[in-house]
Amino acid sequence: MSSDTSPDVPGSITPDSTDSTGSAVSDSGIACTSIGGPHEHVDGAALDAFVGERLRDLDVDGKNVVLVVPDGTRSCPLPMLVGVMHRHLHGRVGSLTAVIALGTHSYMEPDEIDRMFGVGGTNADGTSQPATLEEAYPGLRVVNHEWRDPDMLVEVGHIAGERIAELSEGRLDVGADIVINRHVVESDIAIVVGPVFPHEVVGISGGNKYFIPGVAGPAFIDMTHWVGALITSSEIIGTTGITPVRAMIDEGARLIPTQRLALCCVVESGTGELEAAAFGVPEDAWATAAAVAAQTHVTYVDKPFQRVVAVMPERYDDIWTAAKGFYKTEPAVADGGEVIIYAPHITEVSETHDEIYDIGYHCRDYFVKQWEKFKHIHWGVLAHSTHMRGLGTYDAETGEEDLRIDVTLATAIPRETCEKINVGYLDPATVDLDALEADPDVTVVRNAGEVLFRLRD
C-alpha cells in the first residue's frame, strides 16, 4: 500500500529542459506553464488570462483546430474551459471542432451534449444558459468520437510486437495498429481540454489518454486496458509516473501527425471548482497536473475500511462506468470486506459491451489461467471484469476462485442478473444512507468515483 505520496515507477516524466522562468520546455519548443495548485481555486478570469497568454503567440491562424474534450462521465467545468478556448480561437482559426473522447463508451445524445456544454438550461445562479451550441460557441462543431464507424477512423502507424513487449515490461508481445479519429488526424492542431484523475488502467488519467483510448480505435484500447488488468487496478491506480500503460499510450499518440497540445486541469471533486491548469505538449501538461491530482484526489486512511457504500452520481449511467466507485475504494478495504455500489438509477451493466453479461466479474487469474477459454473475448471487457472484481486467486485444478473482498450492487439491476455476473445484490430501497453513516463499521463515500482511497501504510 501507498504512503503519504503516490508511488512513482521507473521512467517518470522529466522535462527536456527548462526556460529562464523554470517552466518545462519540450522538444517542440513549447514551454509548459501552469496556474493554481493543490486545494487552490482558479476563477474564470484567471483562467482566461492564462489561456489567452498561452494561445496568443501560438500559430493557429487559419488552421483547422480540434478540441478533444471529456464525455459526461468526467466532472469538470467544461463550459468555462471550452468557453475560454473558444474566445481565444474563434475568429483566428480556419475551423474549430470539439470531439468528445468517448473511448468505447456510449455515444452521447444531443440533449446530453447540450447539458455538458452548458446549453439550454439554467445556471446555478438562476440565469438562463444560451439556447443552442451555436449561440454559446459560434462556429464550434461538437461531435462524438464515432468509434463504431470504420469510416471515421484512420490508421496512423503501427507499433511492433517487440516494442509492445518493451513498453509493457514483458506482459504482452503483440503488435498494434494505431487507429485514431478522422477529425483529429485531419486537423492541424489537436488540443486536449479536460481533467486528470486517479485511473484504474493508466495510473492517473489525462494528457495523451484523451487520444488513446479517448479517440482511438477499439483494438488498441483493448490492448492497453488488458495490460492494465495484468498489472491490476489496485497496483496501478494513482501512480503518477510513466506506467507501462502510459508508455504504450504515449508511444501511440506520437504517431498522430497532428500537432498535439493540452490544457490539463485538476478539478475539485464534488464542487467542479478548478484547482489547477497546465498548458503545453500533452506529456508535460499531464505530468504537471498529475502531480497536483496526486495531492488533491488521493485520501489516505489509517485503518482499512470494513464495509464501503460508494454513492454514485447520475453521470455514471451503467456499471461499466459506475465501477469507478469500486476502483477508487478497493485499495483501502480490509481483506474480507465489502464494497457496495449504491446507484438506484442504474438499470444495466453495460450499454455497449454485452459480453460482460456472459463472462461476469472475476479476478485476473480466473481469465489468465483459463486463457484458451476466454482469449476470444474483447480484452477491454476482460479488463473491466477484473478491475471491478478486484484482487483474488483462481485454482485451475479445483475451479475455485478466492476473491479478496465482496462486491455488491444496490441498483435497479435485478438479483438474478447480479448472481449471474458474480456479484452480490442489495435492494436499494432498503438502504438508509444516514443510518449507515452512523455505523462505525461502515464508510459512506458520497459522490464516489473520483477520489482514490489508500491505506497510509
C-alpha positions as CSV (number, residue, x, y, z in Angstrom):
1,M,0.0,0.0,0.0
2,S,1.0,3.6,-0.5
3,S,2.4,6.0,2.0
4,D,1.8,9.8,2.1
5,T,2.7,10.3,-1.5
6,S,1.5,8.5,-4.6
7,P,4.1,5.9,-5.7
8,D,6.2,6.5,-8.8
9,V,7.5,3.9,-11.2
10,P,10.8,3.9,-13.2
11,G,10.6,6.2,-16.2
12,S,8.8,9.1,-14.7
13,I,8.5,12.1,-17.0
14,T,11.4,14.5,-17.0
15,P,11.2,17.8,-18.9
16,D,13.6,18.0,-21.8
17,S,14.9,21.4,-20.5
18,T,13.8,24.5,-18.7
19,D,13.4,28.1,-19.9
20,S,14.5,31.1,-17.9
21,T,11.4,31.0,-15.7
22,G,11.8,27.4,-14.8
23,S,8.9,26.2,-17.0
24,A,9.4,22.8,-18.7
25,V,10.3,23.1,-22.3
26,S,9.6,20.1,-24.6
27,D,11.4,19.1,-27.8
28,S,8.7,21.1,-29.7
29,G,10.0,24.3,-28.1
30,I,6.7,24.9,-26.3
31,A,7.1,25.7,-22.6
32,C,4.7,24.0,-20.2
33,T,3.3,26.6,-17.7
34,S,0.6,26.2,-15.1
35,I,-1.7,28.1,-12.8
36,G,-3.2,27.2,-9.4
37,G,-2.1,24.3,-7.2
38,P,-3.3,21.8,-4.6
39,H,-6.6,22.9,-3.0
40,E,-6.4,26.3,-4.7
41,H,-9.3,27.8,-6.7
42,V,-8.8,29.3,-10.2
43,D,-11.6,31.5,-11.3
44,G,-12.8,32.2,-14.9
45,A,-10.9,35.5,-15.2
46,A,-7.6,34.0,-14.1
47,L,-8.0,31.0,-16.4
48,D,-9.0,33.3,-19.3
49,A,-5.8,35.4,-18.8
50,F,-3.7,32.3,-18.5
51,V,-5.1,30.6,-21.7
52,G,-5.1,33.9,-23.6
53,E,-1.4,34.4,-23.0
54,R,-0.6,30.8,-24.0
55,L,-2.6,31.0,-27.2
56,R,-1.6,34.5,-28.2
57,D,1.7,33.5,-29.8
58,L,0.6,30.1,-30.9
59,D,0.4,29.6,-34.7
60,V,-3.3,28.9,-35.1
61,D,-4.3,31.5,-37.7
62,G,-6.2,29.8,-40.5
63,K,-5.6,26.4,-39.0
64,N,-8.1,23.6,-38.5
65,V,-8.2,23.1,-34.7
66,V,-9.8,20.2,-32.8
67,L,-10.5,20.3,-29.1
68,V,-10.5,16.8,-27.5
69,V,-12.9,17.0,-24.6
70,P,-14.2,14.5,-21.9
71,D,-17.5,12.8,-22.0
72,G,-20.2,13.1,-19.4
73,T,-18.5,10.6,-17.0
74,R,-15.9,13.1,-16.0
75,S,-16.9,16.1,-13.9
76,C,-15.3,19.4,-14.8
77,P,-16.4,23.0,-15.6
78,L,-16.5,22.2,-19.3
79,P,-18.5,25.3,-20.3
80,M,-15.8,27.5,-18.7
81,L,-12.9,25.6,-20.2
82,V,-14.4,25.4,-23.7
83,G,-15.7,29.0,-23.4
84,V,-12.1,30.2,-22.7
85,M,-10.6,28.2,-25.6
86,H,-13.4,29.4,-27.9
87,R,-12.9,33.1,-27.0
88,H,-9.2,32.9,-27.9
89,L,-9.5,30.8,-31.0
90,H,-12.7,31.9,-32.7
91,G,-12.0,34.3,-35.5
92,R,-8.4,33.2,-35.8
93,V,-8.7,29.5,-36.8
94,G,-10.0,28.2,-40.1
95,S,-12.3,25.7,-38.3
96,L,-13.0,24.6,-34.7
97,T,-14.3,21.2,-33.8
98,A,-14.8,19.6,-30.4
99,V,-14.5,15.8,-30.4
100,I,-15.9,14.0,-27.3
101,A,-13.4,11.5,-26.2
102,L,-15.7,8.5,-25.6
103,G,-13.2,5.7,-25.9
104,T,-15.7,2.9,-26.3
105,H,-18.4,4.5,-24.0
106,S,-21.9,5.1,-25.4
107,Y,-22.4,7.9,-27.9
108,M,-23.8,11.0,-26.2
109,E,-27.2,12.1,-27.2
110,P,-27.8,15.7,-28.3
111,D,-29.6,16.7,-25.1
112,E,-26.7,15.2,-23.0
113,I,-24.2,17.1,-25.1
114,D,-26.1,20.3,-24.5
115,R,-26.2,19.8,-20.8
116,M,-22.5,19.0,-20.7
117,F,-21.6,22.2,-22.7
118,G,-23.9,24.4,-20.6
119,V,-26.6,24.9,-23.2
120,G,-30.4,25.1,-22.9
121,G,-30.7,25.0,-19.1
122,T,-30.4,27.2,-16.1
123,N,-27.1,28.2,-14.3
124,A,-26.6,27.7,-10.6
125,D,-27.3,31.4,-10.1
126,G,-30.7,31.2,-11.8
127,T,-29.7,32.8,-15.1
128,S,-30.6,31.2,-18.4
129,Q,-27.9,29.4,-20.4
130,P,-27.6,30.0,-24.2
131,A,-30.3,28.2,-26.1
132,T,-28.1,26.4,-28.5
133,L,-24.5,25.4,-29.0
134,E,-24.2,27.8,-31.9
135,E,-25.4,30.7,-29.6
136,A,-22.9,29.7,-26.9
137,Y,-19.9,28.9,-29.1
138,P,-20.4,30.4,-32.6
139,G,-18.6,28.3,-35.3
140,L,-17.9,25.4,-33.0
141,R,-18.9,22.0,-34.2
142,V,-19.3,19.3,-31.5
143,V,-19.2,15.6,-32.4
144,N,-19.0,12.2,-30.7
145,H,-15.9,10.1,-31.3
146,E,-17.7,7.6,-33.5
147,W,-15.6,4.6,-32.6
148,R,-18.0,2.1,-34.1
149,D,-17.7,3.7,-37.6
150,P,-14.6,2.5,-39.6
151,D,-15.0,5.4,-41.9
152,M,-14.4,7.8,-39.0
153,L,-11.1,6.1,-38.1
154,V,-7.7,6.5,-39.7
155,E,-4.6,4.3,-39.2
156,V,-1.7,6.5,-38.4
157,G,1.0,3.8,-37.8
158,H,2.0,0.5,-36.2
159,I,3.8,-0.5,-33.1
160,A,5.7,-3.8,-33.5
161,G,5.3,-6.6,-31.0
162,E,8.9,-6.3,-29.8
163,R,8.2,-2.6,-28.9
164,I,5.0,-3.5,-27.2
165,A,6.9,-6.1,-25.1
166,E,9.4,-3.4,-24.2
167,L,6.8,-0.8,-23.2
168,S,4.6,-3.3,-21.3
169,E,7.6,-4.7,-19.5
170,G,7.2,-8.1,-21.0
171,R,3.5,-8.5,-20.3
172,L,2.5,-8.6,-24.0
173,D,4.3,-9.0,-27.3
174,V,1.6,-8.5,-29.8
175,G,1.9,-5.7,-32.5
176,A,-0.7,-3.0,-32.7
177,D,-2.1,-0.8,-35.5
178,I,-2.8,2.7,-34.1
179,V,-6.1,4.0,-35.4
180,I,-7.4,7.5,-34.5
181,N,-10.5,9.6,-35.0
182,R,-10.5,11.2,-38.5
183,H,-11.3,14.7,-37.2
184,V,-8.2,14.6,-35.1
185,V,-5.9,13.1,-37.7
186,E,-7.0,15.6,-40.4
187,S,-6.7,18.7,-38.2
188,D,-3.6,20.9,-38.0
189,I,-3.7,21.1,-34.2
190,A,-5.5,19.0,-31.6
191,I,-5.7,20.4,-28.1
192,V,-6.8,18.2,-25.2
193,V,-9.1,20.1,-22.8
194,G,-10.0,18.2,-19.7
195,P,-9.3,17.0,-16.2
196,V,-7.0,14.4,-14.7
197,F,-8.0,11.9,-12.0
198,P,-6.5,8.7,-10.5
199,H,-7.3,6.0,-13.0
200,E,-7.6,2.2,-12.8
201,V,-5.8,1.4,-16.1
202,V,-3.2,4.1,-16.6
203,G,-2.4,5.4,-13.1
204,I,-3.6,9.0,-13.5
205,S,-5.8,9.9,-16.4
206,G,-5.5,12.8,-18.8
207,G,-2.9,14.1,-21.3
208,N,-2.4,11.6,-24.2
209,K,-5.1,9.4,-22.7
210,Y,-7.6,11.7,-24.4
211,F,-6.2,10.5,-27.7
212,I,-5.8,6.8,-26.6
213,P,-8.3,5.5,-25.6
214,G,-10.3,8.7,-25.9
215,V,-10.4,9.0,-29.7
216,A,-8.8,5.7,-30.7
217,G,-10.0,2.5,-32.4
218,P,-11.2,-0.3,-30.1
219,A,-8.3,-2.8,-30.7
220,F,-5.5,-0.8,-29.1
221,I,-7.9,0.4,-26.4
222,D,-8.5,-3.2,-25.5
223,M,-4.7,-4.0,-25.6
224,T,-3.8,-1.1,-23.2
225,H,-6.6,-2.0,-20.9
226,W,-5.6,-5.6,-20.7
227,V,-2.0,-4.7,-19.8
228,G,-3.5,-2.6,-17.0
229,A,-5.5,-5.6,-15.9
230,L,-2.4,-7.8,-15.9
231,I,-0.8,-5.2,-13.5
232,T,-4.1,-5.0,-11.6
233,S,-6.1,-1.8,-10.8
234,S,-5.1,-2.0,-7.2
235,E,-1.4,-1.8,-8.1
236,I,-1.5,0.9,-10.8
237,I,-4.3,3.3,-9.7
238,G,-3.0,6.7,-8.6
239,T,0.6,6.1,-9.9
240,T,2.0,9.4,-11.1
241,G,4.9,8.1,-13.1
242,I,5.0,6.6,-16.6
243,T,3.3,3.3,-16.1
244,P,3.6,0.6,-18.8
245,V,0.1,1.6,-19.9
246,R,1.0,5.3,-20.1
247,A,4.2,4.4,-22.0
248,M,2.1,2.5,-24.6
249,I,-0.4,5.4,-24.9
250,D,2.4,7.9,-25.3
251,E,4.0,5.8,-28.0
252,G,0.8,5.5,-29.9
253,A,-0.1,9.2,-29.6
254,R,3.3,10.2,-31.0
255,L,2.3,8.6,-34.3
256,I,-0.6,11.1,-34.8
257,P,0.6,13.5,-37.5
258,T,-1.3,16.4,-35.9
259,Q,0.4,18.9,-33.6
260,R,-0.7,17.8,-30.1
261,L,-1.2,20.2,-27.2
262,A,-3.1,20.0,-23.9
263,L,-4.9,22.1,-21.3
264,C,-4.8,19.6,-18.4
265,C,-6.9,20.5,-15.4
266,V,-7.4,19.4,-11.8
267,V,-11.0,19.8,-10.7
268,E,-12.1,19.7,-7.1
269,S,-14.3,16.7,-6.7
270,G,-17.9,17.4,-5.7
271,T,-17.8,21.1,-6.5
272,G,-16.4,21.3,-10.0
273,E,-14.1,24.2,-9.0
274,L,-10.9,24.4,-10.9
275,E,-7.9,23.9,-8.7
276,A,-5.1,24.0,-11.3
277,A,-4.4,24.0,-15.1
278,A,-1.3,23.3,-17.1
279,F,-0.7,24.1,-20.8
280,G,1.9,22.6,-23.1
281,V,2.5,19.4,-25.0
282,P,0.4,16.6,-23.5
283,E,3.3,14.8,-21.9
284,D,4.4,17.9,-19.9
285,A,1.0,19.3,-19.2
286,W,-0.2,16.0,-17.9
287,A,2.8,15.5,-15.6
288,T,2.3,18.9,-14.1
289,A,-1.4,18.3,-13.5
290,A,-0.9,14.7,-12.3
291,A,1.4,15.9,-9.5
292,V,-1.4,18.2,-8.3
293,A,-4.1,15.5,-8.6
294,A,-2.0,13.1,-6.6
295,Q,-2.2,15.5,-3.7
296,T,-5.9,16.5,-4.1
297,H,-7.6,13.4,-5.3
298,V,-5.9,10.8,-3.0
299,T,-7.1,10.4,0.5
300,Y,-5.0,8.3,2.9
301,V,-6.7,6.5,5.8
302,D,-5.1,4.9,8.9
303,K,-7.4,1.9,9.2
304,P,-8.8,-0.3,6.5
305,F,-12.5,0.0,5.6
306,Q,-14.7,-2.9,6.6
307,R,-17.7,-2.0,4.5
308,V,-17.9,0.8,2.0
309,V,-21.0,2.3,0.4
310,A,-20.0,4.1,-2.8
311,V,-22.8,6.5,-3.7
312,M,-22.6,7.0,-7.4
313,P,-23.6,10.3,-9.1
314,E,-26.0,10.1,-12.1
315,R,-23.2,10.9,-14.5
316,Y,-22.5,7.2,-14.3
317,D,-25.3,5.5,-16.1
318,D,-24.3,1.9,-16.1
319,I,-22.0,-0.4,-14.1
320,W,-19.3,-0.1,-16.8
321,T,-18.7,3.5,-15.7
322,A,-20.1,3.3,-12.1
323,A,-17.5,0.7,-11.3
324,K,-15.2,3.6,-10.5
325,G,-16.8,3.6,-7.1
326,F,-15.1,0.2,-6.6
327,Y,-11.8,1.1,-8.2
328,K,-11.3,4.1,-6.0
329,T,-12.0,2.4,-2.7
330,E,-10.6,-1.2,-3.2
331,P,-7.0,-0.3,-2.1
332,A,-8.3,0.8,1.3
333,V,-10.7,-2.1,2.0
334,A,-9.7,-4.8,4.5
335,D,-9.4,-8.4,3.5
336,G,-12.9,-9.9,3.6
337,G,-14.5,-6.5,3.4
338,E,-17.2,-5.3,1.1
339,V,-17.8,-2.5,-1.4
340,I,-21.5,-1.7,-2.2
341,I,-22.1,0.3,-5.4
342,Y,-25.2,2.3,-4.5
343,A,-26.8,3.7,-7.7
344,P,-30.6,3.2,-7.7
345,H,-30.7,5.0,-11.1
346,I,-28.6,2.3,-12.9
347,T,-30.6,-0.3,-14.8
348,E,-28.0,-2.2,-16.8
349,V,-24.4,-3.5,-16.5
350,S,-23.2,-2.0,-19.8
351,E,-24.9,-0.2,-22.6
352,T,-22.3,-1.2,-25.2
353,H,-20.5,-4.3,-24.1
354,D,-22.9,-7.2,-23.8
355,E,-20.1,-9.7,-23.3
356,I,-19.9,-8.7,-19.7
357,Y,-23.3,-10.4,-19.1
358,D,-21.8,-13.7,-20.3
359,I,-18.4,-13.7,-18.6
360,G,-19.4,-11.9,-15.4
361,Y,-16.9,-10.4,-12.9
362,H,-13.8,-12.3,-11.9
363,C,-10.2,-11.7,-10.7
364,R,-7.3,-11.6,-13.2
365,D,-6.1,-15.1,-12.6
366,Y,-9.6,-16.5,-13.4
367,F,-9.0,-15.5,-17.0
368,V,-5.2,-15.9,-17.2
369,K,-5.4,-19.5,-16.0
370,Q,-8.2,-20.3,-18.5
371,W,-6.8,-18.3,-21.4
372,E,-7.9,-20.6,-24.1
373,K,-11.5,-20.3,-23.0
374,F,-11.5,-16.5,-22.8
375,K,-8.9,-15.2,-25.2
376,H,-11.5,-14.5,-27.9
377,I,-13.4,-12.1,-25.7
378,H,-12.5,-8.4,-26.2
379,W,-9.6,-7.7,-23.9
380,G,-11.2,-4.5,-22.8
381,V,-14.2,-6.4,-21.5
382,L,-11.9,-8.9,-19.7
383,A,-10.0,-5.9,-18.2
384,H,-13.2,-4.2,-17.0
385,S,-14.3,-7.5,-15.3
386,T,-11.0,-7.9,-13.4
387,H,-10.9,-4.2,-12.4
388,M,-14.5,-4.4,-10.9
389,R,-13.9,-7.6,-9.1
390,G,-10.5,-6.8,-7.6
391,L,-7.7,-8.9,-6.4
392,G,-8.1,-12.7,-5.9
393,T,-6.8,-16.1,-6.9
394,Y,-8.0,-18.9,-9.0
395,D,-7.1,-22.6,-8.7
396,A,-7.4,-24.2,-12.2
397,E,-7.4,-27.7,-10.8
398,T,-10.3,-27.2,-8.4
399,G,-12.1,-24.4,-10.3
400,E,-12.2,-22.4,-7.1
401,E,-11.9,-18.6,-7.1
402,D,-11.0,-16.8,-3.9
403,L,-11.7,-13.1,-4.1
404,R,-10.2,-10.7,-1.6
405,I,-13.3,-8.6,-1.0
406,D,-17.1,-8.8,-1.8
407,V,-18.8,-6.6,-4.4
408,T,-22.5,-5.8,-4.1
409,L,-24.8,-3.8,-6.4
410,A,-27.5,-1.7,-4.9
411,T,-29.0,-0.7,-8.2
412,A,-32.1,-1.3,-10.3
413,I,-30.3,-4.4,-11.8
414,P,-32.3,-7.5,-10.8
415,R,-31.0,-10.0,-8.3
416,E,-30.8,-12.8,-10.9
417,T,-28.6,-10.7,-13.1
418,C,-26.3,-9.9,-10.2
419,E,-26.0,-13.6,-9.3
420,K,-25.3,-14.4,-13.0
421,I,-22.4,-11.9,-13.2
422,N,-20.9,-13.0,-9.9
423,V,-21.7,-10.0,-7.6
424,G,-24.0,-9.6,-4.7
425,Y,-27.4,-7.9,-4.7
426,L,-28.9,-5.4,-2.3
427,D,-32.3,-3.8,-2.7
428,P,-31.5,-0.1,-2.9
429,A,-34.9,0.7,-1.3
430,T,-33.6,-0.9,1.9
431,V,-30.5,1.4,2.1
432,D,-30.6,4.2,4.6
433,L,-27.5,6.2,4.0
434,D,-27.9,8.4,7.1
435,A,-28.2,5.3,9.3
436,L,-25.2,3.7,7.6
437,E,-23.1,6.8,8.1
438,A,-23.7,6.4,11.9
439,D,-22.4,2.9,11.9
440,P,-18.7,2.9,12.8
441,D,-18.1,-0.2,10.7
442,V,-19.4,1.4,7.5
443,T,-17.9,4.1,5.4
444,V,-20.2,6.0,3.1
445,V,-18.5,7.8,0.2
446,R,-20.8,10.3,-1.4
447,N,-20.0,11.5,-4.9
448,A,-17.8,8.4,-5.3
449,G,-15.8,7.6,-8.4
450,E,-13.1,10.4,-8.5
451,V,-11.2,10.5,-5.1
452,L,-8.9,7.5,-4.5
453,F,-8.7,6.0,-1.0
454,R,-5.5,4.3,0.1
455,L,-4.1,3.0,3.4
456,R,-1.5,5.2,4.7
457,D,1.0,2.4,5.1
